[in-house]
Amino acid sequence: MEMELENIFEKYELTREQYETFRDKFSLKQLRAGDTVLSEGDLAETFYFIRSGELTASRLSSARQEHVLKVLGPGELFGEVGLIQDIPRIATIKAITDAQLYELSKADFFDLLDSNPAFSALLDRLHTLRLLQGVPVFRKLDDQALLKIRDELTLKQYQAGETLLNEGDAEDALYLILKGNARTFSTGPEGNEITSGYMRPGSHTGGRGLLGRLSHEYSVVFEDAAKVLVLEKKRFRRLLRRYPGISFNLPESGLLNTILPFFYGREAYLTIPSLAMNRPRKVNWIMGMITLVLILAAALPTLFPDRFSPLHPLVVDTDPENMLSADESTRVFHNRMKAEMTLHDIMVVGVVNDTHPNGVFNAGSLGKIHALSEFARTLTWEDEDRPGEIRGVLAADMMSPSSMDVVEQAGMGTVRFSWLMPEPPASDAEALEIRRKLKRYPTMDGTLISEDGRAVSLYLPLTSKDISFRVYQALKGFIAEQAGDEQYFITGLPVAEDSFGVEMFIQMAISAPAAMLVIFLLMYYFFRNLTLVISSMLVAMVSVLCTMALLIITGNTLHIMSSMIPIFVMPIAVLDSIHILSEFFDYYPRIKDRRLTMDHVMRELFTPMMYTSLTTALGFASLALVPIPPVQVFGIFVSLGVVLAFLLSISFIPAYVMLIPKEKFASLAVAGAQSKNDSVDGTRGWLQRTRLFTLRRSRVVIGVTLAMVLLCLFGVQRIVVNDNPVRWFADEHPIRVADEVLNEHFAGTYMAYLALEATDTENEPQAIVDRLHDKLDEVSDGSPQYRSLAENFLSQARERLPGSPSADDLLQALQTLADDAIDTGPEEHIEFWEEVQLVVEAEQQQRQHFKNPEVLAYISDLQEVLAATGIVGKSISVADYSKTVYRELLGGHSEDYRIPETAQGVAQTYLTTQSGHRPQDLWRFVTPDYRKSSIWVLLNSGDNVDMSRVVKAVEAYMHDNPPPVALSPGWFGLTYINVVWQEKMVSGMIDSIASGYLAVLVLMVFLLRSTLWGLLAMVPLTCTMLVIYGVLGLMGKPYDMPVAVLSSLSIGLAVDFTIHFLVRIRHVVSQTGSWQRAMEIMFAEPVRAILRNMLVVAVGFLPLLAAPLVPYNTVGTLIAIILLTSGILTILLLGAVLKTWDSQFFPMRYARRTTIFLCRDAVFVGIAGALFITVTFQSLFTWEQANLPWFLLAVSAPILYGLYTCRKSRATDGEPSGSISTGATVDTVR
């Protein structure tokens, strides 16, 4: 921050004309950090105004110890007391940062005092401010606040002997004595006056009464004529309501004045740290109580749901299916088809024997497989939440050698069904016979038995997939007790997804504390002060606890995504506190006062910390645009955690510092100085060498960066969007191993289903009535009576046309009419109505498309197309069942494995299948009305790209080869659902990244007050995102869920360092007048703080690399890349760009040019804001006519703002007046 001389005098209420009468008397003086402006005891020779930078005012105590009284900042003045009173300097003034001062010599000072009324008036105001500063309740107020209080003072005159106030009167005003003397006294026990003291010019009384209800403890009587400044309590209270920020810096100003600032004016929020330091115990108490209440509100209904039923308990959901909303069309179709086809999620258990010559087909292995199958049947239990409901393995629908039946030829035209393995085989010969039977059935070959004949698999249908892990654990326990050469493998998407959810929560319980420990150790290494480091860890812990408690309290489910909230919030929560502690440690040895040091820290860091927190929160909040509910919840609550961490950093840490015992700060000053010296010795050298390299090789740095960007752009084009829940486990994880082994032996363990539904033409019901008309004409030919009945029947059919939602409903209604006519009509009409029944039944059978041999042949061709993809190891359909039974009916020869030629033949195979031990199996592939069918597709890969290839192959075939009847295809199953939610996630992420990027861009332009600087701030962020995606593309790493989530993190974190760098360097330039000198200062503590942040957050995520879950490893790795890339680009690239185009970024002739919000900046913000609203709108809403007015209203707001601001800026002078050239101060890079 800098303040021109004109603005300084304007602050003290001087007009431009008054200022111009003496501005030429001042000269500009440049200071470096550590320089002494004047020393206590020196002769007073000069008067100063501070243009930029900060200085300390200190005095020596009686013990000759330096005591800092105040930190002076831009706009403040000093040195007039010694000149006016002709006394030595009463304080030492030192620069703690580089600074610029406006200097006025003693001769010019007195010349102006005598000849210039405006200057004399200025000193009178200054004298009043000094008096107000002596009042204890105003001691912490800055000049800005004191000037507002000064305006409320009234001047009163008193004569000798007059009473100012009486003992016992209410303290309803503050009195400041300008002139005169007074005696103070109280009434003794016997009514006599007891003099207690005397008041001289500069004395005051009544200050405490401004903030509470008190009475005067003594009376005051003037001894001679006096002038008194009076501040009435009621006027002071009105002042607080107009300027509520003042209240934060008043000690014990009461609850009302503490709360009021939050309802008035935005400046109050900037003084939250001051409020915290004034009331540290209250702040800590409030934080503790809020945290405790939130934890109890989340824990009590979870532990005691009956007693706290109105509150939301903890609900855990590990089902990735819930990545889609409940009303998502794909999910609705998936659930409907599962219900209609009575399908269930399936767990696959494989048994392999690689040592026996016959594989598992020996008596011993099959005996163990039989025992395993029988054990799996017992895995059922009663649901604890729904008494009477059984959960577990559906034994009747299990597919295993001991639970499957086979159909065999029993003579020409007859078959028999028998259990494949009702008992374990007694010999290896019997075991080989079982293998022979399995290999004869295409529906079992490659599914129950491996293609090499050495392994067997069991398919365990589950009542619901959320019990997969429990069944998995039970099976592992049973298998652990088995001895022999057999290897057991358990896999399948249900067990993979449920196990991942369970293990993820376990890893969260490990990784979050581990991350906290690592961060703690690293911060202790940096700061070497346990007391202060604990404050930062408390901020992180409270942020995590409150965020997770709010997640539960608001009724949100703890999903796989939301379980990662702690590991994201914890490292981010310490970012601001690291900056605070770094600055505190750097300046405390200079200032040696905790309050003043913290005031300085907050002045320096509040704005950049606020904007970095906003950008990080915006990055995560943009995930709300992704149409995946768990991702939305994750983004919103991480964003909430970031904001909470910021508020705690600017309130709790200052309060915590004020509660540290004072005696500890003596050692802290020594430790801080030692730490600083160690840091200087260890890091300053190479930091300055880095600065020299950046500035001397700026074009090289920019060139290398551009080359890297081009390479990454090439890599971005190679990105493949893909995911596979099984690959979420590490290579050595049992589920991952099982997946690889079983997919080598069998057709595939990933299940997807292709539903084929017969569809009606648009006027199908009318066409049915027309066909019935023609057929009934034939039935009633030659019989007027029958013709009349037929016309009546058709008339009733036509009446039902408007109310029949489908052709099936119409035919069912007509069938009921015919049945009723037979039951209630005359006997002579029965023959006619029986004919009508036959006609309606024939129409119904004609609509049973999946009895049509042509349709089954089409399905068989479609299965060949699926097999040709190379991804589908096998597919099973109703055509396979029909062909298998038809082969056995004809004699059991392989050449008879075909589809029957007629619908009646197909119907016979269906009827025969239903006579077996497992009649329900048929209805897994076709519905009883034969209008819907499903093809089981077994894939040897669960990758979404492979599933998508299969879907596209089917679409292409059906487009080029239309089915013989109207069929509507539709996919369902977990493998397909994963594809759908990932596609939605990718499209949503594009909107999320775009909106987050635009929002951050607008914030940067606002923060830096310049489009040029705002665009510069986006350079490291843009390059970081390109590096992330470029590296992914070049390495062949798929774009999956963790990568997508980290895209939002990069928006927030990658700009964090940039904000601190650019805000600080502009501030330092204002102090030094030289961007070269500013660079030298920046590559010290500010860059060191950036490096600390970079390391703490990166190392904080390192425990994720040790997790056995791949997404955790991905998160840890990519966060390290994000932080390293953004940190290095911030330090090197920004420095190089500023050096190369220094005349654009640092126009020294008008140093404030880049900080004035000009017309072009307003227009740019308006356009960017409109784009942001457009992207957000199209993500949240549909482009329907009803929404357009709201869209137009929203998008016009930023445009109108830009035009209004542009017009306003043109109406005023855009160039600052009174600027003093700082271009003469130039350092060279040595």
C-alpha positions, 0 to 999 in steps of 0.5 A: 500500500502507498499513499501520495502526499495529496491523499495524506493531507486529504486524509487530514481534511485539507483541501487540494488548494490548501495542500498545493500551498506547501507541497513543494516543501517536501522531499521524498526519502527512500529507506531500506528495512532496518534503517533508523529514521531517528533515535530517542534523545536526538535533536528534532530536525525534521518532520515526516509523512509515511508514503509507503512501508512500515516503521516501528516507534519504540522507547527504552525502558528504565532497564534500557530494554527497547519497547515498541509502542506502535507500528506506523504505516502509510498516511501516518506522520511523526516528528512534530512533538520534538519540533513544537516543544523543542525537546529531544526525540521521545522515541526511536523510529525504525523501518521494518520494511523498505519504506518511502517518507515525505520529509520536511526540514525544521526551518520549513516546518516553522516557516509553514507553521507561522505563515500557512493557516492550513498547515497550522490547522493540520497540526491542531488536528494532529494534536487532538489525535495525540490526545485521543491516542492517550485515552486507554480505550482508543489506544488501539485505534488508527488515525482513520478511526481517531479522525472520525471520533475527532469530528464528534468532539465539542469544545467547551469553556469553563471558568475558575471554580466551575465544576466539570463533574461530580462524584457519583454522576453517570459517566456519559461523556469523555473529557479532554483538557486542552487548556487549564488546570483542575483538582480532583477530589472525593468525599471522605467518611465525614463529608470532607473533601479529600484531594486525589490529584490534579489534571493538566492540559492533555489529561482526560476522564470519563473514557470507560463510561463510553463502553458501559454503565459506570459512575464517576469516582471523584469530582473535578473543579477547575482552578483557572480558565479552561478549554475542554473537548467533550465526546458525549456517549450518545454521539459516540454510540451513533458513530459506532453504528455509522462506522462499526469497524471501530468497535472491533478495536475497542476493549470490552465494547459489549455484545451489541457493539461486537455484533453490530459490525457484521450488519454494517459496512464491509470494512468491519470484516477486515478487523476480525483479527483485531476483535480476536486479539481483543477478546482471545478467551472469548474467541477460543471459547466460542470456537470450542463450543461451536465445534463441540455442539456440531460434533454432538449434533452429528454423534448423538443421533448416530449413537442413539438414533431412538432418542435423537430421531429428529436429527440426522444420523451418520449414513454410509453409502459405498455404492458407486451406482449412487453416482447417478441421481435416483431419477436419472433415466439410465438408473431408472431403466437399470432398476426396472429391467433388473426387476422385470428380469429378476436379475441380481448383482453377482459375485464371482468365485473362481477355483483354479488348480494348475498342478493336477493334470485335469485341473480342478476336475478331479475328485478332491478339487470338485469335492472342495468346490461342492463344499464351497458351494454348500457353504455359500448357500448358508450365507444368509441372515435377517436384516437388522433394520427390517425384521423378517427380511432375509439378506445374503446369497440367493441360494436358489439362483446360484450358478455352480456345478452343484446347483445347475441342471443339464438337459439330455436326450432321452429318446427321440422328441423327449429329454430329461433334466438332471443335476450336474453334480448333486454329490461330490464325484467319487473318482476322477472318472466321474469328475471328467464326466462332469467336465464333459457335460459342462463343455457340451453346454455353450451357456456353461462353457466359458462361464462355469467351466474355463475354456481350458477346462482347468478351472470352475467358477461359482456365480453368487447372486446377492440380495443387494450389492452393499452386502458384497464385502460381508459375503467376501469376508465370509468366503475368505474365512472359509477358503483360509481353512481349506488345504490343497493345491487349489487357488481361490479367487473372488471378484466381480464389480459388486465386491470390487465396489463394496470392498473399495468403499469399505477399504477407503473408509479404513484408509481415511482413518489412517491417511488423515491422521498420518497426513496431520502427523506429517504436516505437524512434523514438517511445520515444526521443522520449519518453525521450531516452535511447538507452541505456535505450530499447535495453533495451525494444527488446531485450525486444521483439525477443527476445520475437518471436524466441523466440516464432517459434522455439518455433512452429517447434520445436513442429512448428506450421505457419507459416500466414497467421495465425501469420505475423502473430504478430511484428506483434502481439507486438512493440508489446505487448512494450514496454508493460511496459517503457514503464511501467518506464522512465516510472516510472524517469525520474520517480523517478531524479532524486529517488532518484539511485540506480539500484538503489533507483529500480528497487526502487521501480519494481518495488514500484509496478508489479509487480502491475499489470504482472503482471495486465495481462500476464495479461489480455492473454495470456488475451485471446489464449489464449481464441482456443484456443476457436475451432475453427479450427486456425490461429487457435488456434495464433495465439492460443496463441503470441501469449499465450506471447509476451506472458508472455515479454515480461513475464518479460523486462521484470521481469528483463532491464530491471533487470539491464540498468540495473545494467550501465549504467556509473555515470558515465552516470547523472549525465547521466541524472539531469540528462537525466531531470530536464530531460525531466521539466521539459519534460514538465511544461511541455508536458503537465502543464498540459493534463493537469490541465485534463483532470482538472478537466474530468473532475471538474467535468463528471463527470455530463456525461462519464457521460451522453455515454458512455451516449449513445455506448453506446446508439448503438453498441448500435444499430450492433451490430445492423447488423453483417454477418458477411462475408468474401471473400479477393479483397477482402483486396487493396487496390482497386488490386491487380491481382488485385482489379482482375481480379476486378472486370473479369472479373466484369463481362464473364463469368458469374462467377469464383468457383466453387462446386459443388453435389453431388447424391447418390442416396440409398437408403431405409433398407431398400433392399437388402431391397426390391431382393431383393423386386423380384427375387423378383417378376421371377424368378417371371415368368422361371421361370413354368412351369419347376420347374427354373428355379424351383429355380434362382431360389429358390437364387439368391434364398437367396444374395441374402438371405444377403448382405443383412447383409454388404452395406453398400449396394444397389450392393454387393448388385447387384454381388455378384448380378451376379457370381453370375450371371456365374459361373453362366453360366461354370461351370453346365450349358448348359441353364441358360444361358438362365435365367442370361442372364435373371437378368443382364438382370433385375439389369442392369435393376435397376442401370439403374433406380438410375442416377438421372442418366439419368432425364429427370425428374431432369435436368429437376429439375436444370434447374429448380434451375439456374433457381433459382440464376440467379434469385438474381442472384448466380449468373451461370451454372451448368453441369450434366450436363443442359446437356451432354445438351441440347446433344448432343440438339439437334445429334442432332435437327438443330441447331435452338434449339427442340431444346435440351431433355432427351430424353424417355427414359432411353435418349435421355439415355444416348445423349447421354452416349455421344455426348459420350464420343466427342468429343476431351474425353470426361473432361469428362462425368465432371466432372458425373456419376460413371460409375455415374450415382448422383452429379452436380455442378452447377458454380455460377459466382458473380459475388461471392465474399462469404460472405453471397452464397454463403450466400444461394445455399445457402439458396435451394437448401435452400428450393427442395428443401424446397418441391419434393422431387426425383423420386427421393431426392437428398442435396445437398451443397456443396463448393469453395473459395467454400463452404469459406470460408463454413463456416470463417467460420461456425465462426470466428464461433461460436467467437469468441462463446465466446472473447470470453465466456470471456475476458471472464469470466476477466478479470472474475474476475482484476479482482475478485481484483486489486482485492479488491472486486466493485465495483472489479472491475466498474468495471475492466470498464467501459472494456473493455465500452465499448471492445468496444461502440465497435468493433462499433458503429463496424463496424455503423454504417460497414457494415464487415463482421465478417471474420477480422481483426475477429474476431481483434482482438476477443481483442486488445481484451479484453487491451489495453482493460483494460491502462490500467484496471488501471494507473489503478485500482491506482495511484489506490488506492495513491495514496489510501492515501498521501494520505488524499484521493482528490482529491489522488490524482487530482491526482497521477494526472493527472501521471506515471501518466496520462502513462505511459498516454498513452505506452503508448497512442501507442507501441502505436497508432503501432507498428501504423501501418506496417500502414496502408501495406500493400497488404493490406486485413486489415493496414489493418483491424488497424492501424485497429482497434488505434488505435480500441481504444487510443484508446477504452480510453485516453480512457475510462480517463482520463475515464470512470473519473475521472468515475465515481469522482467521482460515486460517491466515497462508494462507492469511497472510504469514508474512515471505513473506508479499507480496506473496499473492499480486504477480500475479503468474502463477497459478493465470494467468491460473485461470483467463484464464480458468474463462475468457474462461468460461465467453466468452462461456456462453456469446457467447451461450446466444447471438449467435447460435452454427452455423458453421459460428459463430465457428471461432469467438467463437474460436478466442474469447475464445482463448484470455484469455487462451493465456493471461494466458499462456503468463502471466504464462510464464512471471512470471516463467521467473522472480523471484516470491519471493520479494527480500529485504523483511523485516520480519514483523512476529515479530509484533504479537498482541493477541486477548484479 
